[in-house]
Amino acid sequence: MILHRGRRVVAALLLSVVILTTACSPTPKTPGRFDQVQKESTQQKKGLAVAKNATQGSEFNKFFPDAGDGYQRVYTQEKKGFSEAKLKKGGKELAVLSISDTTSTPDAAAKFSKSTKKIGGYPAVEVGKTQTAILVGKYQVKISSRDSSFKASDRADWLQKFNLDGLSQLK
């Protein structure tokens, strides 16, 4: 009788363990609506590393135009191969100024090969209605309008305020 009761206890205990382990095991994940996008975006980033010989972003800061006449220049990002600053006036963001090393992004430099326009003696391209860029050696200098009052002519004027000759000497 004690042996029979022991079997029942062991059987109940084993049944409890089986139920517990199967109930707590993870269920196979069904694809969510963002899984495909996540997969695509992580695949796109492959091979986009910054080239080892790209110029440090801090090296570019001395070539940006000086603030003045009510304008403020606020640096917002600096990393290897890239530096960026916002151009503000009266607390309003007018444009984003940037310098990038095209060593890591040869496509960025290639778009200038068919350029017929020059700004400050350097090949220039318009990207859409809000961006103007020039190629100074291996460096792309770009201005993106953030306010509709900041026109293409303003971008061209501000591109010439960069120390382009100094940037062209940077190696």
C-alpha positions in Angstrom: 0.0 0.0 0.0 2.8 2.4 0.8 4.5 1.4 -2.5 1.3 2.1 -4.4 1.0 5.5 -2.8 4.6 6.3 -3.7 4.0 5.5 -7.3 1.1 7.9 -7.3 3.2 10.7 -5.8 6.0 10.0 -8.3 3.5 9.9 -11.2 1.9 13.2 -10.1 5.3 14.8 -9.6 6.5 13.7 -13.1 3.2 14.9 -14.7 3.7 18.3 -12.9 7.3 18.6 -14.3 6.1 17.8 -17.8 3.3 20.3 -17.7 5.6 23.0 -16.2 8.4 22.5 -18.7 6.1 22.5 -21.8 4.1 25.5 -20.5 7.2 27.6 -19.9 9.0 26.8 -23.1 9.2 29.6 -25.6 6.8 29.3 -28.5 8.1 29.8 -32.0 7.9 33.4 -32.9 5.6 34.4 -35.7 6.9 37.1 -37.9 5.7 40.5 -36.8 5.0 43.4 -39.1 8.4 45.0 -38.4 10.6 41.9 -38.8 11.0 42.3 -42.5 12.0 45.9 -42.3 14.5 45.1 -39.5 16.0 42.4 -41.6 16.4 44.8 -44.6 17.8 47.7 -42.6 20.5 45.6 -40.9 21.5 44.1 -44.3 21.8 47.6 -45.8 24.3 48.7 -43.1 26.7 45.9 -44.1 29.8 47.3 -45.8 29.0 50.9 -44.8 31.9 51.2 -42.4 34.0 54.4 -42.4 37.3 53.9 -44.2 40.3 53.6 -41.9 42.0 56.5 -43.7 39.0 58.9 -43.4 39.8 62.2 -41.9 38.6 62.8 -38.3 35.5 65.0 -38.1 37.2 67.4 -35.6 39.7 68.3 -38.4 36.9 69.8 -40.4 35.6 72.3 -37.8 38.2 74.9 -38.5 37.0 75.2 -42.2 33.4 76.0 -41.3 32.3 79.6 -41.8 32.4 81.9 -38.8 29.3 83.0 -37.1 28.4 86.7 -37.2 25.9 89.3 -38.4 23.3 87.7 -36.2 24.0 84.1 -37.3 25.0 81.3 -34.9 26.9 78.2 -35.9 26.1 75.3 -33.6 28.1 72.1 -34.0 25.8 69.1 -33.8 27.7 66.0 -34.9 31.3 65.1 -35.3 32.7 61.7 -36.1 35.3 60.1 -38.2 34.8 61.3 -41.8 32.1 63.8 -41.0 31.3 67.0 -39.2 28.0 69.0 -39.1 26.7 72.3 -37.7 23.4 74.1 -37.7 23.1 77.6 -39.0 20.7 79.7 -36.9 19.5 83.2 -36.9 17.1 84.7 -34.3 16.7 81.3 -32.8 15.5 79.8 -36.1 17.3 77.0 -37.8 18.0 78.0 -41.4 20.3 75.4 -42.6 22.6 72.5 -41.8 26.3 72.8 -42.9 28.4 69.7 -43.3 31.8 68.4 -44.5 32.3 64.7 -45.2 35.2 62.6 -46.4 34.1 60.8 -49.5 36.7 58.1 -49.1 34.1 55.9 -47.5 31.3 56.9 -49.9 32.7 57.0 -53.5 29.2 57.4 -54.9 29.0 60.8 -53.2 32.1 62.0 -55.1 31.0 60.4 -58.4 27.9 62.6 -58.7 30.2 65.6 -59.3 31.8 64.1 -62.4 29.1 65.4 -64.7 28.7 68.8 -63.0 28.8 71.8 -65.2 28.2 74.3 -62.3 31.0 75.6 -60.1 30.9 77.4 -56.7 34.1 78.9 -55.4 35.9 77.2 -58.3 34.8 73.7 -57.3 32.2 71.4 -59.0 28.8 71.9 -57.6 25.5 69.9 -57.6 22.0 70.7 -56.5 20.3 67.8 -54.7 16.6 68.3 -54.9 15.3 71.7 -54.0 16.9 72.0 -50.6 20.6 70.9 -50.9 23.7 72.3 -52.6 27.0 70.5 -52.4 30.5 71.1 -53.8 33.5 68.7 -54.0 36.8 70.0 -52.6 39.4 67.4 -53.4 38.0 64.3 -51.6 35.7 66.3 -49.4 32.0 67.1 -49.9 30.9 70.4 -48.5 27.1 70.5 -48.3 24.4 72.8 -47.1 20.8 71.7 -46.6 18.1 74.3 -46.2 15.8 73.8 -43.1 13.7 76.9 -43.7 12.0 77.9 -46.9 13.6 81.4 -46.7 17.1 79.9 -47.1 17.3 79.6 -51.0 19.8 78.1 -53.4 21.5 81.5 -53.7 22.0 81.6 -49.9 23.4 78.1 -49.9 25.9 79.1 -52.7 26.9 82.2 -50.7 27.5 80.2 -47.6 29.4 77.5 -49.4 31.9 80.2 -50.4 32.3 81.3 -46.8 33.9 77.9 -45.9 37.7 78.0 -46.0 37.7 76.0 -49.2 41.4 76.6 -50.0 42.4 75.4 -46.6 40.2 72.4 -46.9 41.7 71.6 -50.3 45.1 71.4 -48.6 43.9 68.8 -46.0 45.2 65.3 -46.6 
